[in-house]
Each structure stands twice: as C-alpha cells, then as structure tokens.
Amino acid sequence: MRIHYSPTIRQNSAETPPQLANAIVSDWFIIQTSYMKTRYILFRRAGVYYSEDTTTRKQSSLRTKDQAEARALLHAKNESVRQPILNLQLARTYLTATDPEAVTRNWQVAMEELTKTKSGRTMERYQDAVKDKAFDLIRNVSLLETHSSHFLKVLEAGTVATNVFLRRIHNFALDMNWLPWPILSKKQWPEVRFKEKRAITAQEHQAILTGERKPEWRAYYEFCWHLGGAQSDVAHLSAEDIDWQSKAVGFYRRKTGTVSIIRFGAELEKILAGLPKSGPLFPAIQTMNESGRAAAFNRRCRQQGIEGVTLHCYRYAWAERAKTCGYPERFAQEALGHKSQAVHRAYARKAKVVIPTLEDYERKLAASESVVVPMPAAVA
C-alpha cells in the first residue's frame, strides 16, 4: 500500500532507518503532530492508531482506524496535560448542561440517597454506617474531584465496616452515572476480612442459663437456641405469633420482611407455658435496642468466662446443629431466612458431621418403610 503524507510524517522503525516523507512505508509508523514539544505522539500498527507517551514510552490503543478521529483524540490527550485546570472547568461546564447538580454533588449526598433506597432495619443500619467518622474525610468532597488517594485515606482510618459500606456507596454512585469512571478499580480495593465467627456450644448455652437469674432472659436465650432466630426477631415475638394447634411460631423477619414459620418441640412448649398468654412474650427485652441486648448478653458471658460469642452466634449454633443431625438443608435455610445457599452454608461450615455406616443407614431406612399407616375408615 502506497501512503502519501505531509512532511510532518516520518518513519520511526527500529528495523529500518528513517525514510523520505513520501516513501513507501510499513504499517508501523509515527505521525508527528504539528507541535514540536508534545507529551503524546501518534503511530499506527496494523491499521489501528496508537498513542505513545514520550516521557514514559507507554503505548496505548486509541481504538480507531480513522486518522481524523485519532488526531482529535491525540489532541485531547495533549491538551489534558497542558491545561488541566482549564479542562476541568470545561468538563464542569459540559456536565452542568446535562446534570446541573453534577458539580456540587458530594459524597454526603450519595450516602443520603443510597440510604433512601433501603427500608426497615436495613435503612437503620445504613444510617448508622454513614455516621462513621472515617467518612468525614470525603463527606464534603465533590464526586467529580475525588481521587483514589481520598478513598485510601478513608480506608486507612476506618474499619472493616468502612470498607464494606464505602464500596456500596461507590458502586451506587457509578450505577447512578454520577461518576465517569471508578475511583478505585476492583484490584485496588483492600480485601474485606471479617472477624472469625463461631457458634455457641451446648455447654456454653447451659452455662449462660445457669448464670442468668431473670426468668424472662432465660426464656429469651432458650428461644434463640431452639429457633435460631435473630435477636430482634425473637425479642419482638408475641403470644399471637404462637399457633398452638400446629405447634408453630410464625413471624415476619424484621430485616427482610419475609415470613418465617418454625415448628417447636416439647422443650420449647414447656418454656412457652410460663410466658404471657397475650401481648409480647418478652416485654422488658422488647423495649431494649440491639446494643442494649448485646451488652446484657456480653456481661453474662464475661461472668461465665465465655469469650468470642455474641447473640448472633445462636444462629450459627442452630445451623451447625441442623447440619450435624442431617436436617434437610432446604428446611434449615427456610427456618433461618437465608435466601442464598452460600450464606446458609457459611453459617454451618464448621459443623462436624459423623457419617453413619451404610449398613446402619439401610437398616434404619428399611425399618421406617416397614411401618404400615392404616387408611382412615370410610364414612358411612
């Protein structure tokens, strides 16, 4: 292919010396711009135009085969280096025409708008999370003027929860098209490392009951052990949630709003007999917030020398007990209100399952199949 260009075009190949401007050249050549001192220069390889940084020698594709479009992109790259302040003002002008609030929108606005998309207990958690003091470092920073260094300072000053919620706020801003590109790429985000969580053992549960003198709290801990419910769900149970005919407890989960119906056995039935027949089952505990209930539980654990557990660990205990005894996973998942199998398996991952011999299992199965259930008598 014969290519004719102006005298500003020169050959720049490592394999051959420079040629005359109008000579036949290969697909790899550099096109000098009209500027004598430019940061970026243009070249073409296999029909596609590339730019090269004359300072770092880094090359990047412009993703075009059109020379005019390539020159325009190159001009923009050079201008961004020459006049960054002016270009920032120009960008603000363009954005203001399409989104008047783009220039003034800061991270506090993003936090508030994200919180509005939640409801119930989840909204309360987000409201508490955005009060994190680490977020004060970017709270009044404009989204369009945020650099990766801003986020890194927040992550350094914050905790694991800061990392989690900053990701959510950042992704929300991206989804709303408030950011032209990510502040931090996925690889640059520090790994989220939660503290190790474990289940409450049967011995620890009995020790807690032994040390607890108040009947209402004893009954509350028993409900957590037998139902595996979240602390707020159990605390807000009422006598009207008990179906004595089918021996089931039914309630709406405060976190998700989904219905949870769990059958109870003889042990929980005895405990229910000593609780109120109408209204809240745990009147005093219901009036407390999560922090108050957690503090009371932690005091009881310290008195009994128990470490590393919270009220939430009762849910882990229920999941592990269910897995250990061979309880169907779909039933356990439904009982705990887990929509995801992965989440449920994370709760039960430390369960130690003793595998019975196949001979014993076959014998047990055969015994259950030999039981004959009589048909109901025909109505005359």
C-alpha positions, 0 to 999 in steps of 0.5 A, a space after each residue: 500500500 502506497 501512503 502519501 503524507 505531509 512532511 510532518 510524517 516520518 518513519 520511526 522503525 527500529 528495523 529500518 532507518 528513517 525514510 523520505 516523507 513520501 516513501 513507501 512505508 510499513 504499517 508501523 509508523 509515527 505521525 508527528 503532530 504539528 507541535 514540536 514539544 508534545 507529551 503524546 505522539 501518534 503511530 499506527 500498527 496494523 491499521 489501528 492508531 496508537 498513542 505513545 507517551 514520550 516521557 514514559 514510552 507507554 503505548 496505548 490503543 486509541 481504538 480507531 482506524 480513522 486518522 481524523 478521529 485519532 488526531 482529535 483524540 491525540 489532541 485531547 490527550 495533549 491538551 489534558 496535560 497542558 491545561 488541566 485546570 482549564 479542562 476541568 472547568 470545561 468538563 464542569 461546564 459540559 456536565 452542568 448542561 446535562 446534570 446541573 447538580 453534577 458539580 456540587 454533588 458530594 459524597 454526603 449526598 450519595 450516602 443520603 440517597 443510597 440510604 433512601 433506597 433501603 427500608 426497615 432495619 436495613 435503612 437503620 443500619 445504613 444510617 448508622 454506617 454513614 455516621 462513621 467518622 472515617 467518612 468525614 474525610 470525603 463527606 464534603 468532597 465533590 464526586 467529580 474531584 475525588 481521587 483514589 488517594 481520598 478513598 485510601 485515606 478513608 480506608 486507612 482510618 476506618 474499619 472493616 465496616 468502612 470498607 464494606 459500606 464505602 464500596 456500596 456507596 461507590 458502586 451506587 454512585 457509578 450505577 447512578 452515572 454520577 461518576 465517569 469512571 471508578 475511583 478505585 478499580 476492583 484490584 485496588 480495593 483492600 480485601 474485606 476480612 471479617 472477624 472469625 465467627 463461631 457458634 455457641 456450644 451446648 455447654 456454653 448455652 447451659 452455662 449462660 442459663 445457669 448464670 442468668 437469674 431473670 426468668 424472662 432472659 432465660 426464656 429469651 436465650 432458650 428461644 434463640 437456641 431452639 429457633 435460631 432466630 435473630 435477636 430482634 426477631 425473637 425479642 419482638 415475638 408475641 403470644 399471637 405469633 404462637 399457633 398452638 394447634 400446629 405447634 408453630 411460631 410464625 413471624 415476619 423477619 424484621 430485616 427482610 420482611 419475609 415470613 418465617 414459620 418454625 415448628 417447636 418441640 416439647 422443650 420449647 412448649 414447656 418454656 412457652 407455658 410460663 410466658 404471657 398468654 397475650 401481648 409480647 412474650 418478652 416485654 422488658 427485652 422488647 423495649 431494649 435496642 440491639 446494643 442494649 441486648 448485646 451488652 446484657 448478653 456480653 456481661 453474662 458471658 464475661 461472668 461465665 468466662 465465655 469469650 468470642 460469642 455474641 447473640 448472633 452466634 445462636 444462629 450459627 449454633 442452630 445451623 451447625 446443629 441442623 447440619 450435624 443431625 442431617 436436617 434437610 438443608 432446604 428446611 434449615 435455610 427456610 427456618 433461618 431466612 437465608 435466601 442464598 445457599 452460600 450464606 446458609 452454608 457459611 453459617 454451618 461450615 464448621 459443623 462436624 458431621 459423623 457419617 453413619 455406616 451404610 449398613 446402619 443407614 439401610 437398616 434404619 431406612 428399611 425399618 421406617 418403610 416397614 411401618 404400615 399407616 392404616 387408611 382412615 375408615 370410610 364414612 358411612 
